[in-house]
Amino acid sequence: QVQLVESGGGLVQAGGSLRLSCAASGRTFSSYAMGWFRQAPGKEREFVAAVSRSGGSTYYADSVKARFTISRDNAKNTVYLQMNSLKPEDTAAYYCAAGLYIGIGSYYYSSNYEYWGQGTQVTVSS
């Protein structure tokens, strides 16, 4: 069982930055691939970024490449999402997720993640 708690959301102007954190409970954090997803009102949840168990591989949605950076600290049981050059279209609730059986090619699909946080709201004003 893994419990995930996100933090770091807020209101920011376009062009600004935020860093989201996701703290995980349990002693097996490094066994899980971690992902960030987002959901805007009236839209489906979409993949944002993911990181492999070791942190050596990262994956991004095209819409956030070169602006967002995902990283993890297995000693702190925490995954981060650094978001730069934010745009109004980045406004959404952001969710952290953990997946035990995720492999190459399957990071992008929310159904592959077993555990989810409660979400943190990011609002980007124009």
MIDOSE-1310 file (N, C-alpha, C; in nm, 2 decimals, decimal comma, always signed):
residues 126
qvql	+0,08/-0,12/+0,00/+0,00/+0,00/+0,00/+0,09/+0,12/+0,00; +0,05/+0,22/-0,09/+0,13/+0,34/-0,09/+0,03/+0,46/-0,08; +0,06/+0,56/+0,00/-0,02/+0,68/+0,01/+0,06/+0,79/-0,04; +0,00/+0,87/-0,13/+0,06/+0,98/-0,20/+0,00/+1,12/-0,16
vesg	+0,08/+1,21/-0,13/+0,03/+1,35/-0,09/+0,10/+1,45/-0,17; +0,03/+1,52/-0,26/+0,08/+1,63/-0,34/+0,08/+1,76/-0,27; +0,17/+1,85/-0,30/+0,18/+1,98/-0,25/+0,25/+2,07/-0,35; +0,23/+2,20/-0,33/+0,31/+2,30/-0,42/+0,22/+2,37/-0,52
gglv	+0,10/+2,33/-0,54/+0,01/+2,40/-0,63/-0,02/+2,54/-0,59; -0,08/+2,62/-0,68/-0,12/+2,75/-0,65/-0,15/+2,83/-0,77; -0,16/+2,96/-0,75/-0,19/+3,06/-0,86/-0,06/+3,13/-0,90; -0,04/+3,13/-1,03/+0,08/+3,19/-1,09/+0,05/+3,26/-1,22
qagg	+0,12/+3,36/-1,25/+0,10/+3,43/-1,38/+0,17/+3,35/-1,49; +0,12/+3,37/-1,61/+0,18/+3,31/-1,73/+0,33/+3,35/-1,73; +0,41/+3,24/-1,77/+0,55/+3,26/-1,77/+0,62/+3,23/-1,64; +0,55/+3,21/-1,54/+0,60/+3,18/-1,41/+0,63/+3,04/-1,39
slrl	+0,68/+3,00/-1,26/+0,72/+2,87/-1,23/+0,65/+2,82/-1,10; +0,64/+2,69/-1,09/+0,59/+2,62/-0,97/+0,67/+2,49/-0,96; +0,69/+2,44/-0,84/+0,74/+2,31/-0,82/+0,64/+2,23/-0,74; +0,59/+2,12/-0,80/+0,50/+2,03/-0,72/+0,59/+1,92/-0,66
scaa	+0,54/+1,88/-0,54/+0,60/+1,77/-0,47/+0,50/+1,66/-0,44; +0,54/+1,54/-0,44/+0,45/+1,43/-0,40/+0,53/+1,34/-0,31; +0,48/+1,34/-0,18/+0,55/+1,26/-0,08/+0,47/+1,12/-0,07; +0,55/+1,02/-0,07/+0,49/+0,88/-0,06/+0,52/+0,82/+0,07
sgrt	+0,43/+0,74/+0,12/+0,45/+0,66/+0,24/+0,50/+0,53/+0,21; +0,55/+0,45/+0,30/+0,60/+0,32/+0,28/+0,74/+0,31/+0,25; +0,79/+0,18/+0,26/+0,94/+0,16/+0,25/+0,98/+0,11/+0,11; +0,88/+0,10/+0,02/+0,92/+0,04/-0,11/+0,90/+0,15/-0,22
fssy	+0,92/+0,27/-0,19/+0,90/+0,38/-0,29/+0,98/+0,35/-0,42; +1,10/+0,31/-0,40/+1,19/+0,29/-0,52/+1,15/+0,17/-0,61; +1,05/+0,09/-0,56/+0,99/-0,01/-0,64/+0,89/+0,04/-0,74; +0,85/+0,16/-0,73/+0,74/+0,22/-0,81/+0,79/+0,32/-0,91
amgw	+0,74/+0,30/-1,03/+0,75/+0,41/-1,13/+0,65/+0,52/-1,09; +0,68/+0,64/-1,11/+0,60/+0,75/-1,07/+0,56/+0,84/-1,19; +0,44/+0,89/-1,18/+0,39/+0,97/-1,29/+0,31/+1,09/-1,23; +0,30/+1,19/-1,32/+0,22/+1,31/-1,29/+0,11/+1,31/-1,41
frqa	-0,01/+1,33/-1,37/-0,12/+1,35/-1,46/-0,19/+1,48/-1,42; -0,27/+1,53/-1,52/-0,35/+1,65/-1,49/-0,49/+1,64/-1,55; -0,58/+1,71/-1,49/-0,72/+1,71/-1,54/-0,78/+1,85/-1,52; -0,81/+1,91/-1,64/-0,88/+2,04/-1,64/-1,03/+2,02/-1,64
pgke	-1,11/+2,12/-1,59/-1,25/+2,10/-1,59/-1,31/+2,07/-1,72; -1,39/+1,96/-1,73/-1,46/+1,92/-1,85/-1,37/+1,84/-1,94; -1,25/+1,81/-1,90/-1,16/+1,73/-1,99/-1,12/+1,60/-1,92; -1,07/+1,51/-2,00/-1,02/+1,39/-1,94/-0,88/+1,41/-1,88
refv	-0,85/+1,31/-1,79/-0,72/+1,32/-1,72/-0,61/+1,28/-1,83; -0,50/+1,36/-1,83/-0,40/+1,34/-1,93/-0,26/+1,32/-1,87; -0,18/+1,25/-1,94/-0,04/+1,22/-1,89/+0,04/+1,35/-1,90; +0,12/+1,38/-1,80/+0,21/+1,49/-1,81/+0,36/+1,45/-1,81
aavs	+0,40/+1,36/-1,71/+0,54/+1,32/-1,71/+0,55/+1,20/-1,62; +0,66/+1,12/-1,64/+0,68/+1,00/-1,56/+0,83/+0,98/-1,54; +0,86/+0,91/-1,44/+1,00/+0,88/-1,41/+1,02/+0,73/-1,37; +1,12/+0,67/-1,42/+1,14/+0,53/-1,38/+1,18/+0,51/-1,24
rsgg	+1,19/+0,39/-1,19/+1,22/+0,36/-1,05/+1,35/+0,41/-1,00; +1,45/+0,41/-1,09/+1,58/+0,46/-1,05/+1,59/+0,61/-1,07; +1,50/+0,67/-1,15/+1,51/+0,81/-1,19/+1,60/+0,83/-1,31; +1,65/+0,72/-1,37/+1,73/+0,73/-1,48/+1,66/+0,76/-1,62
styy	+1,53/+0,73/-1,62/+1,46/+0,75/-1,74/+1,34/+0,84/-1,71; +1,31/+0,94/-1,80/+1,20/+1,03/-1,78/+1,12/+1,03/-1,91; +0,99/+1,06/-1,90/+0,90/+1,07/-2,01/+0,81/+1,19/-2,00; +0,78/+1,25/-2,11/+0,70/+1,38/-2,11/+0,59/+1,38/-2,22
adsv	+0,48/+1,44/-2,19/+0,39/+1,48/-2,29/+0,45/+1,58/-2,38; +0,42/+1,58/-2,51/+0,47/+1,68/-2,60/+0,44/+1,82/-2,55; +0,33/+1,84/-2,49/+0,28/+1,98/-2,45/+0,37/+2,04/-2,34; +0,44/+1,96/-2,27/+0,52/+2,01/-2,16/+0,67/+1,99/-2,18
karf	+0,71/+1,92/-2,28/+0,85/+1,90/-2,31/+0,93/+2,03/-2,31; +1,05/+2,04/-2,25/+1,13/+2,15/-2,25/+1,09/+2,26/-2,15; +0,97/+2,24/-2,09/+0,92/+2,33/-1,99/+0,91/+2,27/-1,85; +0,87/+2,14/-1,84/+0,86/+2,07/-1,72/+0,97/+1,97/-1,70
tisr	+1,01/+1,94/-1,57/+1,11/+1,84/-1,54/+1,06/+1,76/-1,42; +1,06/+1,63/-1,45/+1,02/+1,54/-1,34/+1,15/+1,48/-1,28; +1,15/+1,46/-1,15/+1,27/+1,40/-1,08/+1,22/+1,33/-0,96; +1,30/+1,25/-0,90/+1,26/+1,18/-0,78/+1,38/+1,17/-0,68
dnak	+1,35/+1,16/-0,56/+1,46/+1,14/-0,45/+1,41/+1,02/-0,37; +1,47/+0,90/-0,40/+1,42/+0,78/-0,34/+1,46/+0,78/-0,19; +1,56/+0,85/-0,15/+1,59/+0,86/+0,00/+1,49/+0,94/+0,07; +1,42/+1,03/+0,00/+1,31/+1,11/+0,07/+1,17/+1,07/+0,03
ntvy	+1,16/+0,96/-0,05/+1,03/+0,91/-0,09/+0,95/+1,02/-0,15; +1,01/+1,10/-0,24/+0,94/+1,21/-0,30/+0,97/+1,22/-0,45; +0,87/+1,26/-0,52/+0,88/+1,29/-0,66/+0,84/+1,43/-0,68; +0,91/+1,50/-0,78/+0,89/+1,64/-0,80/+0,85/+1,66/-0,95
lqmn	+0,78/+1,78/-0,97/+0,76/+1,83/-1,10/+0,79/+1,97/-1,10; +0,90/+2,01/-1,17/+0,93/+2,15/-1,18/+0,87/+2,20/-1,31; +0,79/+2,30/-1,30/+0,71/+2,36/-1,41/+0,76/+2,50/-1,44; +0,81/+2,52/-1,55/+0,86/+2,65/-1,59/+0,78/+2,70/-1,71
slkp	+0,79/+2,83/-1,74/+0,72/+2,89/-1,85/+0,57/+2,85/-1,86; +0,51/+2,86/-1,75/+0,37/+2,81/-1,74/+0,28/+2,89/-1,83; +0,18/+2,82/-1,88/+0,08/+2,88/-1,97/-0,06/+2,87/-1,92; -0,15/+2,95/-1,95/-0,29/+2,93/-1,90/-0,35/+2,79/-1,93
edta	-0,31/+2,73/-2,04/-0,36/+2,60/-2,07/-0,30/+2,49/-1,98; -0,20/+2,52/-1,90/-0,15/+2,43/-1,80/-0,24/+2,42/-1,67; -0,34/+2,51/-1,67/-0,43/+2,51/-1,55/-0,51/+2,38/-1,54; -0,50/+2,32/-1,43/-0,56/+2,19/-1,40/-0,53/+2,14/-1,26
ayyc	-0,60/+2,04/-1,22/-0,56/+1,97/-1,10/-0,45/+1,87/-1,14; -0,35/+1,86/-1,06/-0,23/+1,78/-1,09/-0,23/+1,66/-0,99; -0,22/+1,54/-1,05/-0,22/+1,42/-0,96/-0,09/+1,34/-0,98; -0,04/+1,30/-0,87/+0,07/+1,21/-0,86/+0,02/+1,06/-0,86
aagl	+0,10/+0,97/-0,92/+0,05/+0,84/-0,93/+0,17/+0,74/-0,92; +0,15/+0,62/-0,86/+0,26/+0,52/-0,85/+0,21/+0,39/-0,91; +0,31/+0,33/-0,99/+0,28/+0,21/-1,06/+0,39/+0,11/-1,03; +0,35/-0,01/-0,99/+0,45/-0,12/-0,95/+0,49/-0,20/-1,08
yigi	+0,40/-0,21/-1,17/+0,43/-0,30/-1,29/+0,45/-0,23/-1,42; +0,49/-0,10/-1,41/+0,50/-0,02/-1,53/+0,64/-0,05/-1,59; +0,63/-0,07/-1,73/+0,76/-0,09/-1,80/+0,76/+0,00/-1,92; +0,86/-0,02/-2,01/+0,87/+0,07/-2,12/+0,75/+0,06/-2,21
gsyy	+0,70/+0,18/-2,24/+0,58/+0,20/-2,32/+0,45/+0,21/-2,25; +0,46/+0,19/-2,12/+0,33/+0,19/-2,04/+0,32/+0,30/-1,94; +0,42/+0,39/-1,94/+0,42/+0,50/-1,85/+0,31/+0,60/-1,88; +0,26/+0,60/-2,00/+0,17/+0,71/-2,04/+0,02/+0,69/-2,01
yssn	-0,01/+0,57/-1,96/-0,15/+0,53/-1,94/-0,19/+0,53/-1,80; -0,29/+0,61/-1,76/-0,33/+0,62/-1,62/-0,38/+0,49/-1,56; -0,43/+0,40/-1,64/-0,48/+0,27/-1,59/-0,37/+0,18/-1,54; -0,25/+0,21/-1,58/-0,13/+0,13/-1,53/-0,08/+0,17/-1,39
yeyw	-0,14/+0,27/-1,33/-0,09/+0,32/-1,20/-0,19/+0,28/-1,10; -0,14/+0,21/-0,99/-0,23/+0,16/-0,89/-0,27/+0,26/-0,78; -0,18/+0,36/-0,75/-0,21/+0,45/-0,64/-0,21/+0,59/-0,69; -0,29/+0,67/-0,63/-0,31/+0,81/-0,67/-0,32/+0,90/-0,55
gqgt	-0,26/+1,02/-0,57/-0,28/+1,12/-0,46/-0,42/+1,20/-0,48; -0,44/+1,29/-0,39/-0,57/+1,36/-0,40/-0,57/+1,48/-0,49; -0,45/+1,52/-0,54/-0,44/+1,62/-0,64/-0,41/+1,76/-0,58; -0,35/+1,84/-0,66/-0,32/+1,98/-0,62/-0,35/+2,07/-0,73
qvtv	-0,41/+2,18/-0,71/-0,46/+2,27/-0,81/-0,35/+2,37/-0,86; -0,34/+2,38/-0,99/-0,25/+2,47/-1,05/-0,33/+2,57/-1,14; -0,32/+2,69/-1,11/-0,40/+2,79/-1,19/-0,30/+2,89/-1,25; -0,30/+2,91/-1,38/-0,21/+3,00/-1,45/-0,29/+3,11/-1,51
ss	-0,27/+3,23/-1,46/-0,35/+3,35/-1,52/-0,27/+3,41/-1,63; -0,35/+3,47/-1,72/-0,29/+3,53/-1,84/-0,26/+3,68/-1,82
